[in-house]
Amino acid sequence: MTDTKTFPDTDASLLADHRVESTYRNVNGVQLHVVAAGETDAPLVVLLHGHPDFWYGWRAQIISLVEAGFRVVVPDQRGCNLSEAPTGIDPYRTPNLCDDIRELIHDEGRESAHVVGHDFGAYVAWNLALRQPSVVNRLGILNVPHPTVYRDTLRASLRQIVRSWYVWFYQVPKLPEWMLSRNEMENMVASLEVTSNQGTFDEETIHRYRAAWRHTGVGPRINWYRGFRRSERPARNTVTQPTLICWGEDDIALVPAMAQKSIDYCENGQLRMFPDASHWVHHEREEVTEALLQHLS
C-alpha cells in the first residue's frame, strides 16, 4: 500500500530549537548536509550516524552536549538524507568516509575534534582514529567493535557469521536495492523495529525516517557496505585516544563479547555495558548521554 501522507522536511526544523541549524558544507568533493549547534568557539564534538539512520538519530544528545558547553556538528554522511550521493561503490570506501569527517572538522576551523559514532558511524569513527589519529581528541563508540575484532570474530565465530548475514546480502548486485525499496521501504522500517526494543521508534519517528530515505534512496547506503568490504585495513591497530565504548547487550547483530575485546585495542579505554538495551542503546538509555558527557568533559 502506498503511503500518501505528506512527508516532513528532514533538516534541522525537525527539532523545535532555535539553537540548532542546518548548513551545507562542501568537503572532500561532496556536499554534506550538517546540523550544527552551540558556540562556534566551544570544544567541538562530531556525531556520526549509521545505517539506516540520519542526523536525527542524535536528537537526544545534541542539546545535552550544547548545554554542557560543546559545539556540535552532525553530518548526514554521504549518500544519506540531504547530503550528496555519489554514484558507484568507490566513493563509499572507508578512506573517503573518513576524509569527509576530517575535512568537516577543518571546515569548522579546527585541527581536531571529539568524535562519537553509532553503528556504521562508529566504524567510521574507529577508522578515523586509527588512520588519522591527530584529527580525533576523544573517541566515543556505540555498539560497533574495533575493526580488527570484527574481522577476527567473523573468522572464528559461526554465531557472528550468522548475525552478519546482511553484510553478505548487501554484496549482491541490485537485489538488496529492490528488496529495501519496495512497499515504501517497509523492509527498512522492519530493520529499525527488529533491531530495537519495543517502543523505541514510534509511528511519527518512523514517518520521519521514511522521509529521509526518500531523498537518496537505499542504494548509496548499501554501497557503504560494499565499499568497506573493498577497503584496505588501517596501518595501525591500537587506538591512542581516550575511548568510551557503550554497548547494548541485546544487540541482535553483534555478539557482546566483541565489546570487551575491543577495549584491548585501546591504550585508554572504558567499557559501559547496558543490559536489556538493544543496538540503539543511545535511544533507549539516558545513561549513555550522561556517560558521553562525562567522557568528553
TORMARDREN-427884 format. One record per residue: residue in one letter; x, y, z of N, C-alpha, C in turn. Coordinates in Angstrom, 1 decimal, m for minus. Atoms other than C-alpha are relative to their C-alpha. Layout:
# TORMARDREN-427884
aa/nu/nv/nw/cau/cav/caw/cu/cv/cw
A/X/Y/Z/X/Y/Z/X/Y/Z;
...
END
This chain:
# TORMARDREN-427884
aa/nu/nv/nw/cau/cav/caw/cu/cv/cw
M/0.9/m1.2/0.0/0.0/0.0/0.0/0.9/1.2/0.0;
T/m0.8/m1.2/0.1/1.4/3.4/m0.9/m0.4/1.0/1.1;
D/0.1/m1.0/m1.0/1.9/6.0/1.8/m0.3/1.3/m0.6;
T/0.4/m1.3/0.7/0.0/9.1/0.7/0.2/1.2/1.0;
K/m0.2/m1.1/m0.9/0.9/11.2/3.8/1.0/1.0/m0.5;
T/m1.0/m1.0/0.3/2.7/14.4/3.4/1.3/m0.2/0.8;
F/m1.2/0.2/m0.8/6.3/13.9/4.4/0.6/1.3/0.5;
P/m0.6/m1.2/m0.6/8.1/16.3/6.7/1.3/0.4/m0.6;
D/m1.4/m0.4/0.3/11.2/18.3/5.9/0.9/m0.8/1.0;
T/m0.9/0.8/m0.9/14.2/16.4/7.3/1.3/0.7/0.3;
D/m1.1/m0.9/m0.4/16.5/19.3/8.1/m0.1/0.3/1.5;
A/0.0/m0.3/m1.5/17.1/20.9/11.5/m1.4/0.4/0.5;
S/1.3/m0.4/m0.4/13.5/22.0/11.5/m0.8/m1.1/0.8;
L/0.5/1.1/m0.7/12.7/18.6/12.9/0.1/0.2/1.5;
L/m0.2/m0.3/m1.4/14.0/19.9/16.2/m0.5/1.5/0.3;
A/0.5/m1.4/m0.3/12.0/22.9/17.6/0.9/0.7/1.0;
D/m0.9/m0.7/m0.9/15.0/24.6/19.0/0.8/1.0/m0.9;
H/m0.6/m1.0/0.8/16.4/27.9/17.6/1.5/m0.1/0.0;
R/m1.5/0.1/m0.1/20.0/26.9/18.6/0.5/m1.0/m1.0;
V/m0.4/1.0/0.9/20.0/24.1/16.0/m0.3/0.5/m1.4;
E/0.2/m0.4/1.4/20.5/24.9/12.3/0.6/m1.0/m1.0;
S/m0.5/0.8/1.1/21.0/23.2/9.0/1.0/0.8/m0.8;
T/m1.0/m0.7/0.8/24.1/24.1/7.0/0.4/m1.0/m1.1;
Y/m0.5/0.8/1.1/25.6/22.7/3.8/1.5/0.3/m0.1;
R/m1.5/m0.2/0.1/29.4/22.1/3.6/0.5/m0.8/m1.2;
N/m0.6/0.6/1.1/31.4/21.3/0.5/1.4/m0.5/0.5;
V/m1.2/0.6/m0.6/34.1/18.9/1.8/0.3/m1.3/m0.8;
N/m0.5/1.2/0.6/36.2/16.2/0.1/m0.8/m0.3/m1.3;
G/0.6/0.2/1.3/34.4/16.7/m3.2/m1.5/m0.3/0.0;
V/1.5/0.2/m0.1/30.8/16.2/m1.9/m0.6/1.1/0.9;
Q/0.7/m1.0/m0.8/28.2/18.5/m0.4/m0.8/m0.8/1.1;
L/0.7/0.7/m1.1/27.1/17.3/3.1/m1.0/1.0/0.7;
H/0.9/m0.7/m0.9/24.1/18.5/5.0/0.4/m0.3/1.4;
V/m0.5/0.1/m1.4/25.2/19.2/8.5/m0.9/0.8/0.9;
V/0.8/m0.7/m1.0/23.1/20.1/11.5/1.1/0.4/1.1;
A/m1.0/m0.5/m0.9/25.1/22.3/13.9/m0.7/0.8/1.1;
A/0.5/m0.8/m1.1/24.5/23.9/17.3/1.1/0.2/1.0;
G/m1.0/m0.3/m1.0/26.5/25.5/20.0/0.9/1.2/m0.4;
E/m0.9/m1.1/0.3/29.0/28.4/20.2/1.1/m0.5/m0.9;
T/m1.0/0.4/1.0/31.5/28.3/17.3/1.4/m0.2/0.6;
D/m1.4/0.1/m0.6/34.5/28.6/19.7/0.0/m1.0/1.1;
A/0.0/1.0/m1.1/33.4/25.9/22.1/0.6/m1.3/m0.5;
P/m0.6/1.3/0.3/35.0/22.4/22.2/m0.9/m0.7/m1.0;
L/0.8/0.6/1.1/33.9/20.5/19.0/m0.2/m1.5/0.2;
V/0.4/1.4/0.0/32.0/17.2/19.0/m0.6/m0.3/m1.3;
V/0.6/0.5/1.2/31.2/15.4/15.8/m0.7/m1.3/0.3;
L/0.8/1.2/m0.2/28.4/12.8/15.9/m0.3/m0.6/m1.3;
L/0.2/0.8/1.3/28.2/10.1/13.2/m1.0/m1.0/0.1;
H/1.1/1.0/0.0/25.1/8.2/12.5/0.4/m1.2/m0.9;
G/m0.2/1.2/0.7/24.9/4.7/11.0/m1.1/m0.3/m1.0;
H/1.0/0.4/0.9/22.5/2.7/8.9/m1.1/m0.7/0.8;
P/0.5/m0.9/1.1/19.6/3.2/8.3/m0.3/1.4/0.5;
D/0.3/m1.3/m0.7/19.9/6.4/10.3/0.3/1.2/m0.8;
F/m0.5/m1.3/0.5/20.5/10.1/9.6/0.2/0.9/1.2;
W/m0.4/m0.9/m1.1/21.4/13.1/11.7/m0.9/m0.1/1.1;
Y/1.1/m0.1/m1.0/18.1/12.9/13.5/0.2/m1.1/1.1;
G/m0.2/1.0/m1.0/19.3/9.8/15.3/0.7/0.5/1.3;
W/m0.7/m0.6/m1.1/21.3/12.0/17.6/m0.8/1.1/0.7;
R/0.8/m1.1/m0.5/18.4/14.3/18.6/0.1/0.1/1.5;
A/0.0/0.0/m1.5/18.6/13.2/22.3/1.3/0.5/0.5;
Q/m1.4/m0.4/m0.6/22.3/14.1/22.6/0.4/1.4/m0.4;
I/m0.5/m1.3/0.5/22.6/17.3/20.6/m0.1/1.1/1.0;
I/0.3/m1.1/m1.0/21.0/19.7/23.1/0.7/m0.2/1.3;
S/m0.7/0.3/m1.3/22.5/18.0/26.1/1.5/0.4/m0.2;
L/m1.4/m0.3/0.2/26.0/18.4/24.6/0.2/1.6/m0.1;
V/m0.1/m1.5/0.1/25.3/22.1/23.7/m0.1/0.6/1.4;
E/0.2/m0.6/m1.3/24.1/22.8/27.2/1.1/m0.3/0.9;
A/m1.2/0.3/m0.8/27.2/21.2/28.6/1.2/0.8/m0.5;
G/m1.1/m0.9/0.5/29.3/23.8/26.6/0.7/m0.5/m1.2;
F/m0.6/0.5/1.2/30.1/21.9/23.4/m0.6/0.7/m1.3;
R/0.4/m0.3/1.4/29.9/22.9/19.7/m0.3/m1.4/m0.6;
V/0.4/1.3/0.5/28.1/20.0/18.0/m0.3/0.1/m1.5;
V/0.3/0.0/1.4/28.1/19.2/14.3/m0.4/m1.5/m0.3;
V/0.5/1.3/0.3/26.1/16.2/13.0/m0.3/m0.1/m1.5;
P/0.2/0.1/1.4/26.5/15.4/9.3/m0.9/m1.1/m0.4;
D/0.6/1.2/0.8/24.2/13.3/7.1/1.2/m0.5/m0.8;
Q/m1.1/0.5/0.7/27.0/11.1/5.9/m0.3/m0.2/m1.5;
R/0.2/0.1/1.5/27.5/10.9/2.1/m1.0/m1.1/m0.4;
G/1.0/0.9/0.5/24.6/9.2/0.4/m1.3/m0.1/0.9;
C/1.1/0.0/m0.9/22.1/9.9/3.2/m0.8/1.3/0.1;
N/0.9/m1.2/m0.2/19.1/12.2/3.6/0.3/1.1/m0.9;
L/m0.1/m1.2/0.8/20.0/15.7/2.4/1.4/0.2/m0.6;
S/m1.4/m0.1/0.5/23.7/15.0/1.6/0.1/m0.5/m1.4;
E/m0.2/0.5/1.4/25.0/14.4/m1.9/0.3/m1.5/0.1;
A/m0.1/1.4/0.1/25.0/10.8/m3.0/0.8/m0.4/m1.3;
P/m0.7/0.4/1.2/27.8/9.9/m5.4/m0.4/m1.4/m0.5;
T/0.4/1.3/0.6/27.2/7.0/m7.8/1.2/m1.0/0.1;
G/m1.1/1.0/0.0/29.2/3.8/m7.7/0.4/m0.4/1.4;
I/m0.4/0.5/m1.3/30.9/1.9/m4.9/1.3/0.7/0.5;
D/m1.3/m0.6/m0.4/34.4/3.5/m4.8/m0.2/1.3/0.9;
P/0.2/m1.1/m0.9/33.1/6.8/m3.3/m0.3/m0.3/1.4;
Y/0.4/0.4/m1.3/31.9/4.8/m0.3/1.1/m0.9/0.7;
R/m1.1/0.7/m0.7/35.3/3.2/0.5/0.3/0.7/1.3;
T/m0.3/m0.5/m1.3/36.3/3.7/4.1/0.9/1.3/0.1;
P/m0.8/m1.2/m0.1/39.1/6.2/3.5/m0.7/1.3/m0.5;
N/0.7/m1.1/0.5/36.7/8.5/1.6/m1.0/0.5/1.1;
L/0.9/m0.3/m1.1/34.2/8.4/4.5/0.8/0.7/1.1;
C/m0.8/m0.6/m1.0/37.0/9.2/6.9/0.4/1.4/m0.4;
D/m0.5/m1.3/0.5/38.3/12.1/4.8/m1.2/1.0/0.0;
D/1.2/m0.9/m0.2/34.7/13.6/4.8/0.0/0.6/1.4;
I/0.1/m0.5/m1.3/34.9/13.9/8.5/1.2/0.9/0.4;
R/m1.2/m0.8/m0.3/38.5/15.2/8.7/m0.2/1.4/m0.6;
E/0.2/m1.4/0.6/37.6/18.0/6.2/m1.1/0.7/0.6;
L/1.0/m0.7/m0.7/34.4/18.7/8.0/0.5/0.7/1.3;
I/m0.6/m0.6/m1.2/36.4/19.3/11.2/0.9/1.2/m0.4;
H/m0.8/m1.1/0.4/38.8/21.5/9.3/m0.9/1.2/m0.5;
D/1.0/m1.1/0.4/35.8/23.4/7.8/m0.5/0.8/1.2;
E/0.4/m0.6/m1.2/34.9/24.2/11.4/1.1/0.9/0.6;
G/m1.1/m0.8/m0.5/38.3/25.9/11.7/0.8/m0.7/1.1;
R/m0.7/0.8/m1.0/39.7/23.1/13.9/1.0/m1.0/m0.7;
E/m0.9/1.0/0.4/42.6/20.7/13.6/m0.5/m1.4/0.5;
S/0.5/1.3/m0.6/40.8/18.0/15.7/m1.3/0.3/0.7;
A/1.3/0.0/m0.7/37.6/17.2/17.5/m0.2/m1.3/0.7;
H/0.5/1.2/m0.6/35.9/14.7/19.8/m0.9/m0.6/m1.1;
V/0.8/0.6/1.0/34.3/12.1/17.5/m0.8/m1.2/0.7;
V/0.9/1.1/m0.5/31.3/9.8/18.5/m0.8/m0.6/m1.1;
G/0.7/0.7/1.1/29.8/7.2/16.3/m0.9/m1.1/0.5;
H/0.9/1.1/m0.3/27.0/4.7/16.3/m0.1/m0.9/m1.3;
D/0.2/0.9/1.2/26.6/1.6/14.0/1.1/0.3/m1.0;
F/m1.0/m0.2/1.0/28.4/2.3/10.7/0.7/1.3/0.3;
G/m0.7/m1.2/m0.4/29.2/5.8/12.0/1.1/m0.3/1.0;
A/m1.1/0.4/m0.9/31.2/4.1/14.8/1.1/m0.7/m0.8;
Y/m1.0/0.6/0.8/33.0/2.1/12.2/0.9/1.1/m0.7;
V/m0.8/m1.2/0.5/34.0/5.4/10.5/0.8/0.6/1.1;
A/m0.8/m0.6/m1.1/35.0/6.8/13.9/1.2/m0.8/0.4;
W/m1.2/0.9/m0.3/37.2/3.8/14.7/1.1/0.3/m1.0;
N/m1.0/m0.1/1.1/38.9/4.1/11.3/0.6/1.4/0.0;
L/m0.5/m1.4/0.0/39.3/7.9/11.6/1.1/0.1/1.1;
A/m0.9/0.0/m1.1/41.0/7.4/15.0/1.3/m0.8/m0.3;
L/m1.1/0.9/0.4/43.3/4.7/13.5/0.8/0.6/m1.2;
R/m0.6/m0.4/1.3/44.0/6.2/10.1/0.6/1.4/0.1;
Q/m0.4/m1.4/m0.1/44.3/9.9/11.1/m0.1/0.4/1.5;
P/0.1/m0.1/m1.5/44.9/9.9/14.9/0.0/1.5/0.4;
S/m0.1/m1.4/m0.4/45.8/13.6/15.0/m1.3/0.8/m0.1;
V/1.3/m0.6/0.2/42.2/14.5/14.0/m1.0/m0.2/1.2;
V/1.0/0.4/m1.0/40.5/12.8/16.9/0.6/0.2/1.4;
N/m0.4/m0.3/m1.3/40.8/14.1/20.5/m0.5/m1.2/1.0;
R/0.5/1.1/m0.8/38.5/11.7/22.4/m1.0/m0.8/m0.9;
L/0.8/0.8/0.9/36.6/8.8/20.8/m1.2/m0.6/0.8;
G/1.2/0.6/m0.5/33.0/7.6/21.6/m0.5/m1.0/m1.0;
I/0.4/1.1/0.9/31.8/4.3/20.2/m1.3/m0.7/0.6;
L/1.3/0.6/m0.4/28.2/2.9/20.4/m0.2/m1.3/m0.9;
N/0.5/1.3/0.5/27.6/m0.8/19.6/0.7/m0.3/m1.4;
V/m0.8/0.6/1.1/30.3/m1.5/17.0/1.4/m0.3/0.5;
P/m1.4/0.4/m0.5/33.6/m3.4/17.6/1.1/0.7/m0.8;
H/m1.2/m0.4/0.7/37.1/m2.4/16.7/0.1/m0.8/m1.3;
P/m0.1/0.7/1.3/37.7/m3.3/13.0/0.7/m1.3/0.1;
T/m0.8/1.2/m0.1/40.3/m5.9/13.9/m0.8/m1.1/0.7;
V/0.8/0.9/m0.8/38.0/m7.5/16.5/m1.1/m0.6/m0.9;
Y/1.1/0.5/0.8/35.1/m7.7/14.0/0.5/m1.0/m1.0;
R/m0.5/0.9/1.0/37.3/m9.3/11.3/0.4/m1.3/0.6;
D/m0.4/1.2/m0.6/38.8/m11.8/13.7/m1.1/m0.8/0.5;
T/1.1/0.7/m0.5/35.5/m12.7/15.2/m0.8/m0.7/m1.2;
L/0.6/0.6/1.2/34.0/m13.3/11.7/0.7/m1.3/m0.4;
R/m0.8/1.2/0.4/36.8/m15.8/11.1/m0.2/m1.2/1.0;
A/0.0/1.0/m1.1/36.2/m17.7/14.4/m1.3/m0.3/0.5;
S/1.3/0.2/m0.6/32.6/m17.4/15.3/m1.1/m0.2/m1.0;
L/1.1/0.3/0.9/29.8/m19.1/13.4/m1.2/0.9/0.4;
R/1.1/m0.8/m0.5/27.4/m17.2/15.6/0.0/1.4/m0.6;
Q/m0.1/m1.4/0.5/28.7/m13.8/14.4/m0.2/m0.1/m1.5;
I/0.2/0.1/1.4/28.8/m15.0/10.8/m1.5/0.0/m0.3;
V/1.4/0.0/0.2/25.1/m15.8/11.0/m0.6/1.4/0.3;
R/0.5/m1.3/m0.4/24.4/m12.5/12.7/0.3/1.1/m1.1;
S/m0.5/m1.0/1.0/26.3/m10.6/9.9/m0.6/m0.4/m1.4;
W/0.5/0.5/1.3/24.1/m12.2/7.1/m0.3/1.2/m0.9;
Y/0.4/m1.2/0.9/23.0/m8.7/5.9/1.2/0.6/m0.7;
V/m1.2/m0.5/0.6/26.6/m7.7/5.2/0.3/m0.8/m1.3;
W/m0.3/0.8/1.2/27.0/m10.6/2.8/m1.2/0.3/m1.0;
F/1.1/m0.2/0.9/23.5/m10.0/1.3/0.2/1.3/m0.7;
Y/m0.2/m1.3/0.6/24.4/m6.3/0.6/1.1/m0.1/m1.1;
Q/m1.0/0.1/1.0/27.3/m7.5/m1.6/m0.6/m0.5/m1.4;
V/0.7/0.5/1.2/24.8/m9.0/m4.1/m0.5/1.2/m0.9;
P/0.4/m1.2/0.8/24.2/m6.6/m7.1/m1.5/0.1/m0.1;
K/1.3/m0.4/0.3/20.8/m4.9/m7.4/m1.1/m0.6/0.9;
L/1.1/0.6/m0.8/18.7/m7.4/m5.3/m0.2/0.8/1.3;
P/0.3/m0.8/m1.2/19.2/m5.5/m2.0/m0.7/1.3/m0.2;
E/0.7/m1.3/0.3/18.2/m2.2/m3.6/m1.5/m0.3/m0.2;
W/1.4/0.3/0.2/15.0/m3.8/m4.8/m0.7/m0.4/1.2;
M/0.6/0.5/m1.3/14.3/m5.6/m1.5/m0.3/1.1/0.9;
L/0.2/m1.0/m1.0/14.7/m2.5/0.6/m0.8/1.2/m0.5;
S/0.7/m1.1/0.5/13.0/m0.1/m1.7/m1.5/m0.3/m0.2;
R/1.4/0.4/0.3/9.7/m2.0/m2.3/m0.9/0.3/1.2;
N/1.0/m0.3/m1.0/6.5/m1.2/m0.5/0.3/1.1/1.0;
E/m0.3/m1.2/m0.8/7.5/2.3/0.6/1.1/m0.3/1.1;
M/m1.1/0.3/m0.8/10.7/0.9/2.1/m0.4/m0.7/1.3;
E/0.4/0.7/m1.2/8.9/m1.4/4.5/1.0/m0.8/0.7;
N/m1.0/0.8/m0.6/11.9/m3.6/5.0/1.0/0.9/0.7;
M/m0.8/m0.9/m0.8/13.9/m0.5/6.1/m0.7/0.3/1.4;
V/0.7/m0.2/m1.3/11.2/0.1/8.7/0.2/m1.2/0.9;
A/m0.1/1.2/m0.8/11.4/m3.5/9.8/1.4/m0.1/0.6;
S/m1.4/0.0/m0.5/15.2/m3.1/10.2/0.1/0.8/1.3;
L/0.1/m0.8/m1.3/14.5/m0.4/12.8/m0.7/m0.7/1.1;
E/0.8/0.6/m1.0/11.9/m2.3/14.6/0.6/m1.3/0.6;
V/m0.5/1.3/m0.4/13.6/m5.7/14.7/1.3/0.2/0.8;
T/m1.2/m0.2/m0.8/16.9/m4.3/16.0/m0.1/0.8/1.2;
S/0.2/m0.9/m1.2/15.4/m2.1/18.7/m1.0/m0.7/1.0;
N/1.1/0.4/m1.0/13.3/m2.7/21.9/m1.3/0.6/m0.4;
Q/1.3/m0.4/0.4/9.6/m2.3/21.5/m0.2/1.4/0.5;
G/0.3/m1.4/m0.4/8.6/1.4/21.5/1.1/1.0/m0.2;
T/m1.1/m0.9/0.3/12.0/2.8/20.6/m0.4/0.9/m1.1;
F/0.4/m0.8/1.1/10.6/4.0/17.3/m1.5/0.1/m0.2;
D/1.4/m0.1/0.1/7.1/5.3/17.4/m0.4/0.4/m1.5;
E/0.5/m0.2/1.3/4.9/5.9/14.3/0.5/1.3/m0.6;
E/m0.4/m1.3/0.5/5.8/9.6/14.0/1.5/0.0/m0.4;
T/m1.4/0.1/0.2/9.5/8.9/14.2/0.3/m0.8/m1.3;
I/m0.2/0.8/1.2/9.3/6.2/11.5/m0.4/0.7/m1.2;
H/0.4/m0.8/1.1/7.4/8.6/9.3/1.1/1.0/m0.4;
R/m1.1/m0.9/0.2/10.4/11.0/9.6/1.1/m0.8/m0.7;
Y/m1.0/0.8/0.7/12.8/8.2/8.7/m0.3/m0.3/m1.4;
R/0.4/0.2/1.4/10.8/7.3/5.6/0.3/1.2/m0.8;
A/m0.3/m1.2/0.8/11.1/10.9/4.5/1.4/0.2/m0.3;
A/m1.4/m0.1/0.3/14.8/10.9/4.9/0.5/m1.0/m1.0;
W/m0.4/1.1/0.9/15.2/7.6/3.0/m0.4/0.4/m1.5;
R/0.5/m0.3/1.3/13.2/9.0/0.1/0.9/1.0/m0.8;
H/m0.8/m1.0/0.7/15.8/11.7/m0.7/1.0/m0.6/m0.9;
T/m1.0/0.6/0.8/18.6/9.5/m1.9/m0.3/m1.5/m0.4;
G/0.3/1.4/0.2/17.0/6.0/m1.9/1.0/m0.8/0.8;
V/m0.8/0.9/m0.8/18.7/3.0/m0.4/1.4/m0.4/m0.6;
G/m1.2/0.4/0.7/21.4/2.4/m3.0/1.3/0.5/0.6;
P/m1.2/m0.5/m0.6/24.1/4.7/m1.5/0.3/m0.7/1.3;
R/m0.2/0.6/m1.4/23.6/3.2/2.0/0.5/m1.4/m0.2;
I/m0.5/1.3/0.3/24.1/m0.3/0.6/1.5/0.0/m0.5;
N/m1.4/m0.1/0.5/27.3/0.9/m1.1/1.0/0.3/1.1;
W/m0.9/m0.1/m1.2/28.7/1.8/2.4/0.6/m1.4/0.2;
Y/m0.4/1.4/m0.4/28.8/m2.0/3.0/0.8/m0.6/m1.1;
R/m0.9/0.5/1.1/30.2/m2.8/m0.4/1.3/0.7/0.0;
G/m1.3/m0.7/m0.1/32.8/m0.1/0.0/0.9/m0.4/1.1;
F/m0.9/0.4/m1.1/34.0/m1.2/3.4/0.6/m1.4/m0.3;
R/m0.6/1.4/0.4/34.5/m4.8/2.0/1.1/0.1/m1.0;
R/m1.0/m0.2/1.0/36.7/m3.3/m0.7/1.1/0.9/0.5;
S/m1.0/m0.9/m0.5/38.8/m1.1/1.6/1.1/m0.7/0.7;
E/m1.2/0.5/m0.7/42.3/m1.7/2.8/m0.1/0.2/1.5;
R/0.0/m0.1/m1.4/42.9/m2.2/6.5/0.8/1.2/0.5;
P/m0.9/m1.1/m0.5/44.3/0.7/8.6/1.4/m0.6/0.3;
A/m1.4/0.4/m0.2/48.1/0.6/9.1/0.2/m0.3/1.4;
R/m0.2/0.2/m1.5/47.7/0.6/12.9/m1.2/m0.7/0.6;
N/1.1/0.7/m0.7/45.6/m1.4/15.3/m0.4/0.7/1.3;
T/0.3/m0.6/m1.3/45.9/0.5/18.6/m0.5/1.4/0.0;
V/0.6/m1.3/m0.1/43.7/3.4/19.4/0.7/0.7/1.2;
T/m0.7/m0.7/m1.1/45.7/6.0/21.4/m0.9/1.0/0.7;
Q/0.8/m1.0/m0.7/42.9/8.4/22.2/m0.8/m0.6/1.1;
P/0.9/0.5/m1.1/40.8/8.1/25.4/m1.3/m0.4/m0.7;
T/1.2/0.6/0.7/37.9/5.9/24.3/m1.0/m0.6/0.9;
L/1.1/0.6/m0.8/34.5/5.1/25.7/m0.8/m0.8/m1.0;
I/0.9/0.8/0.8/32.5/2.2/24.3/m1.2/m0.3/0.9;
C/1.3/0.3/m0.6/28.8/2.0/25.2/m0.6/m1.1/m0.8;
W/0.4/1.1/0.8/27.2/m1.3/24.3/m1.3/m0.6/0.6;
G/1.2/0.6/m0.4/23.6/m2.5/24.5/0.1/m1.5/m0.2;
E/m0.3/1.4/0.0/23.9/m6.2/25.4/m1.0/m0.8/m0.9;
D/1.0/0.7/0.8/20.7/m7.2/23.4/0.1/0.3/m1.5;
D/m0.3/m0.3/1.5/22.2/m6.2/20.0/m0.2/m1.4/m0.7;
I/0.2/1.2/0.7/20.9/m8.9/17.7/1.0/m0.2/m1.2;
A/m0.9/0.1/1.2/23.5/m8.2/15.0/1.5/m0.3/0.4;
L/m1.4/0.1/m0.4/26.7/m8.2/17.1/0.2/m0.7/1.3;
V/m0.2/0.7/m1.3/27.9/m10.6/19.8/0.7/0.9/1.0;
P/m0.5/m0.9/m1.0/28.6/m8.7/23.0/1.5/m0.2/0.4;
A/m1.4/0.2/m0.4/32.0/m10.4/23.6/0.9/0.9/m0.8;
M/m0.9/m0.9/0.8/33.4/m8.1/20.9/0.2/1.3/0.7;
A/m0.2/m1.3/m0.7/32.9/m5.1/23.2/1.3/m0.1/0.8;
Q/m1.1/0.1/m0.9/35.4/m6.3/25.8/1.3/m0.2/m0.8;
K/m1.2/0.2/0.8/37.9/m7.5/23.1/0.4/1.3/m0.7;
S/m0.3/m1.3/0.6/37.7/m4.0/21.5/0.8/0.9/1.0;
I/m0.7/m0.8/m1.0/38.9/m2.4/24.8/1.5/m0.4/0.0;
D/m1.4/0.5/0.0/42.1/m4.5/24.5/0.8/0.7/m1.1;
Y/m0.8/m0.8/1.0/43.0/m2.4/21.4/0.0/1.5/0.3;
C/0.0/m1.4/m0.4/42.7/0.9/23.3/1.0/0.2/1.1;
E/m0.9/m0.3/m1.1/45.5/2.4/25.3/m0.7/0.5/1.2;
N/0.7/m0.6/m1.1/43.0/4.2/27.4/m1.5/m0.2/m0.2;
G/1.4/0.3/0.3/39.6/2.5/27.1/m0.8/m0.3/1.2;
Q/1.0/0.2/m1.1/36.5/2.3/29.2/m1.3/m0.6/m0.7;
L/1.2/0.7/0.5/33.5/0.0/28.6/m1.2/0.1/0.9;
R/1.3/0.0/m0.8/29.9/0.5/29.7/m0.9/m0.9/m0.7;
M/1.0/0.9/0.5/27.6/m2.4/29.1/m1.4/0.3/0.5;
F/1.4/m0.4/m0.4/23.8/m1.8/29.2/m0.9/m1.2/m0.2;
P/0.9/1.1/0.2/21.7/m4.9/29.9/m1.4/0.5/m0.4;
D/1.3/m0.3/0.5/18.3/m5.0/28.3/m0.1/1.2/m1.0;
A/0.0/m1.0/1.0/19.3/m2.4/25.8/0.4/m0.6/m1.4;
S/m0.2/0.5/1.4/19.4/m3.0/22.0/1.2/0.7/m0.7;
H/m1.0/m0.7/0.9/21.7/m1.9/19.2/m0.2/1.5/0.1;
W/0.3/m1.4/0.0/20.0/1.5/19.6/0.1/0.5/1.4;
V/m0.2/m0.3/m1.4/21.4/2.0/23.1/m0.1/1.4/0.3;
H/0.1/m1.5/m0.3/21.6/5.8/22.9/m1.4/0.5/m0.1;
H/1.4/m0.4/0.0/17.9/6.0/22.1/m0.7/m0.6/1.3;
E/0.8/0.7/m1.0/16.9/3.7/24.9/0.5/0.2/1.5;
R/m0.6/m0.3/m1.3/19.2/4.7/27.8/0.5/1.4/0.2;
E/m0.6/m1.3/m0.2/19.7/8.2/29.1/1.4/0.0/0.6;
E/m1.3/0.1/m0.6/22.7/7.0/30.9/1.1/0.0/m1.0;
V/m1.0/m0.1/1.0/24.5/6.8/27.6/0.4/1.4/m0.3;
T/m0.2/m1.5/0.2/24.2/10.6/27.1/0.9/0.5/1.2;
E/m0.8/m0.4/m1.2/25.5/11.0/30.7/1.4/m0.5/m0.1;
A/m1.3/0.6/0.1/28.4/8.7/30.1/0.9/0.8/m1.1;
L/m0.8/m0.8/1.0/29.4/10.6/26.9/0.4/1.3/0.5;
L/m0.3/m1.3/m0.5/29.2/13.9/28.6/1.2/0.0/1.0;
Q/m1.1/0.2/m1.0/31.5/12.7/31.4/1.3/m0.3/m0.7;
H/m1.2/0.3/0.8/33.9/11.2/28.9/0.6/1.1/m0.8;
L/m0.5/m1.1/0.9/34.1/14.2/26.6/0.4/1.2/0.9;
S/m0.3/m1.1/m0.8/34.4/16.6/29.5/1.4/m0.2/0.8;
END
